[in-house]
């Protein structure tokens, strides 16, 4: 599986085993969960008229619901695990790692590590321009996260958007590449928005991502507050087949 994932060199490659068991790899390692390969795999496995499919992933069962529209398009929406809120980080520390000023960050937006299957550090900026020109210091970032919480990546957000329908602009940068759309991180963001009171419990909103790399994407997210806890994290969208083929391995 790793050899095939390296050959495709995509952000993620999924392998479907009997009983809808799914394993997800990037060219370096296996992931217990990832949002967009989950949604894409569910769309690929969907049969006409199907309302739901449950994929068995490393983190457990992940249900994906389908809504078929009159024009024939199909919307898919996955239910992610309930969010786990971990460590909070100081704005001064994170700003230094990202080569920005602490004043570039939204002051009343705590920098939290949240997981709905994979941990993401939510960092909210005032300006879209700042996100677009980010240059993280990955060497210092690796040193900073060598101890403490199990941090798997940053998810950068701002309320300044490029499309009028989007509530938030997002960017997912890693030392290896940039992701045009990140369903696992978007789930963390959905829980964060409701936690902060920025989005109503159960409200579905649109987010944009991927414009910086010429692959604009639209994600739809929601979460609910249930007493003093948060859950029912949903991330959805539409899929497009980008390629199809056969591969022979000797």
C-alpha positions in Angstrom: 0.0 0.0 0.0 2.8 2.4 0.9 4.6 1.7 -2.4 1.4 2.4 -4.4 0.7 5.6 -2.4 4.3 6.7 -3.2 3.7 6.0 -6.9 0.5 8.1 -7.0 2.1 10.8 -4.9 -1.3 12.2 -4.0 -2.2 13.9 -0.7 -3.9 10.6 0.3 -4.5 7.2 -1.4 -7.3 4.9 0.0 -7.5 1.2 -0.2 -10.9 -0.5 0.1 -10.9 -4.0 1.7 -13.9 -6.3 2.3 -16.8 -5.0 4.4 -16.0 -1.4 3.5 -12.8 -1.4 5.5 -10.7 1.5 4.4 -7.0 2.2 4.9 -5.6 5.7 4.1 -2.0 6.5 3.2 0.0 9.4 2.0 3.4 8.8 0.4 5.1 8.6 3.8 2.8 7.0 6.3 -0.7 5.6 7.1 -3.4 7.8 8.7 -6.0 6.6 11.1 -8.5 9.0 9.6 -8.6 11.8 7.0 -11.7 13.7 5.9 -11.5 14.2 2.1 -10.3 10.7 1.2 -13.2 9.4 3.4 -15.7 11.5 1.5 -14.2 10.7 -1.9 -14.1 7.0 -1.2 -17.7 7.1 0.0 -18.7 8.8 -3.3 -16.8 6.3 -5.3 -18.5 3.3 -3.5 -22.0 4.9 -3.6 -24.7 3.1 -5.6 -27.7 5.0 -7.1 -30.3 5.7 -4.5 -28.0 5.0 -1.6 -28.6 7.2 1.4 -25.7 6.2 3.7 -22.5 4.2 3.7 -20.4 3.4 6.8 -16.7 3.1 6.2 -14.6 1.1 8.8 -11.5 3.1 9.4 -8.7 2.9 11.9 -10.5 5.3 14.3 -13.7 3.2 14.0 -16.9 3.4 11.8 -17.4 6.7 9.9 -20.9 7.2 8.5 -21.3 9.2 5.3 -24.8 10.4 4.4 -25.9 11.4 0.8 -28.3 14.0 -0.5 -29.2 13.7 -4.1 -30.3 16.9 -5.8 -32.7 17.5 -8.7 -29.9 18.3 -11.1 -28.3 14.9 -10.4 -25.5 16.2 -8.2 -24.8 14.4 -4.9 -23.8 16.0 -1.6 -21.9 13.8 0.9 -21.5 14.5 4.6 -19.5 12.5 7.1 -20.0 12.3 10.8 -16.7 12.7 12.7 -15.8 11.6 16.2 -16.7 14.0 19.0 -14.0 16.7 19.4 -11.2 16.4 22.0 -9.9 19.7 23.2 -6.3 19.4 24.3 -3.6 22.0 25.1 -3.9 25.7 24.6 -0.8 27.6 23.3 0.4 31.2 23.7 0.0 33.5 20.8 3.5 34.8 21.3 5.0 31.3 20.9 3.0 30.4 17.9 3.5 33.7 16.1 7.2 33.3 16.5 7.0 29.8 14.8 5.0 31.3 11.9 7.2 34.3 11.4 4.4 36.8 12.1 3.6 39.3 14.8 1.2 38.3 17.7 -0.9 41.3 16.7 -1.6 39.5 13.4 -3.7 36.9 15.4 -7.2 37.5 16.6 -6.8 38.3 20.3 -9.9 36.6 21.6 -9.4 33.4 19.6 -7.5 30.9 21.8 -5.0 28.7 20.0 -6.3 25.3 20.8 -5.3 21.8 19.7 -8.5 20.0 18.7 -9.0 16.5 17.3 -12.1 14.9 15.6 -10.0 12.0 14.5 -6.7 13.8 13.8 -5.3 16.7 15.9 -5.1 20.2 14.5 -3.9 23.4 16.0 -6.5 26.2 15.2 -4.9 29.6 14.5 -7.1 32.5 13.6 -5.7 35.5 11.7 -7.2 39.0 11.3 -6.2 39.4 7.6 -6.5 37.2 4.6 -3.2 38.7 3.2 -1.3 37.4 6.2 -2.5 33.8 5.7 -1.6 34.1 2.0 2.0 35.0 2.7 2.7 32.7 5.6 6.2 31.2 5.9 6.3 28.8 8.8 9.6 27.9 10.3 9.3 24.1 10.2 12.6 23.4 11.9 11.5 25.4 15.0 8.0 24.0 14.8 9.4 20.4 15.0 11.5 21.4 18.0 8.5 23.2 19.7 6.3 20.1 19.3 8.9 17.5 20.3 7.2 17.4 23.7 3.7 18.0 24.9 0.5 17.3 23.0 0.4 15.1 19.9 0.2 17.9 17.3 -0.4 16.8 13.7 -0.6 20.2 12.0 -1.8 23.7 11.8 -5.1 24.9 10.4 -5.0 28.6 9.6 -8.3 30.6 9.4 -9.6 34.0 8.9 -13.1 35.6 8.5 -11.8 37.5 5.4 -12.8 35.5 2.4 -12.5 35.5 -1.4 -16.0 34.2 -2.1 -19.1 35.9 -0.7 -20.8 32.6 0.3 -17.9 31.5 2.6 -17.8 32.3 6.2 -14.1 31.4 6.7 -11.0 31.1 4.6 -8.7 28.2 5.5 -5.2 27.1 4.7 -3.5 23.9 5.5 0.3 24.0 5.2 2.7 21.1 6.0 6.5 20.8 5.7 5.9 18.5 2.6 3.1 20.3 0.7 -0.2 22.2 0.9 -3.6 20.6 1.1 -6.4 22.0 -1.2 -9.1 20.8 1.2 -8.8 19.2 4.6 -11.9 17.5 6.0 -10.4 16.3 9.2 -9.1 19.8 10.1 -12.4 21.4 9.0 -14.2 19.2 11.6 -11.9 20.6 14.3 -12.7 24.1 13.0 -16.4 23.4 13.1 -16.2 22.4 16.8 -14.0 25.4 17.5 -16.5 27.8 15.9 -19.4 26.5 18.1 -17.1 26.4 21.2 -16.3 30.1 20.6 -19.9 31.0 19.9 -19.1 32.3 16.4 -21.4 29.8 14.8 -24.8 28.6 16.1 -25.1 25.0 17.3 -26.2 22.8 14.4 -25.7 25.6 11.8 -24.1 24.5 8.5 -21.7 27.0 7.1 -19.4 27.1 4.1 -15.6 27.4 4.2 -13.1 28.0 1.4 -9.6 26.5 1.0 -7.1 25.8 -1.7 -7.1 29.1 -3.6 -3.4 29.7 -2.9 -2.4 26.6 -4.8 -4.9 27.0 -7.7 -7.3 24.3 -6.5 -10.2 26.2 -4.8 -12.4 24.0 -2.7 -15.6 24.4 -0.7 -16.3 22.7 2.5 -19.6 22.6 4.5 -19.3 22.1 8.3 -21.4 22.1 11.4 -21.2 21.0 15.0 -23.5 21.0 18.0 -23.2 22.1 21.6 -24.7 19.4 24.0 -24.7 20.7 27.5 -21.1 21.4 28.3 -19.8 19.1 25.6 -19.6 19.4 21.8 -20.4 16.8 19.1 -22.3 15.8 16.0 -19.4 17.2 14.0 -20.2 17.0 10.3 -18.1 17.9 7.2 -19.5 17.6 3.7 -19.2 18.7 0.1 -19.2 17.5 -3.5 -16.7 15.4 -5.3 -15.3 15.4 -8.9 -13.5 12.5 -10.6 -10.1 13.8 -11.6 -8.6 10.7 -13.1 -9.2 7.0 -13.8 -6.9 4.2 -14.8 -5.2 0.9 -14.2 -1.9 0.2 -12.5 0.1 -3.0 -12.8 2.7 -3.8 -10.2 5.3 -6.5 -10.7 
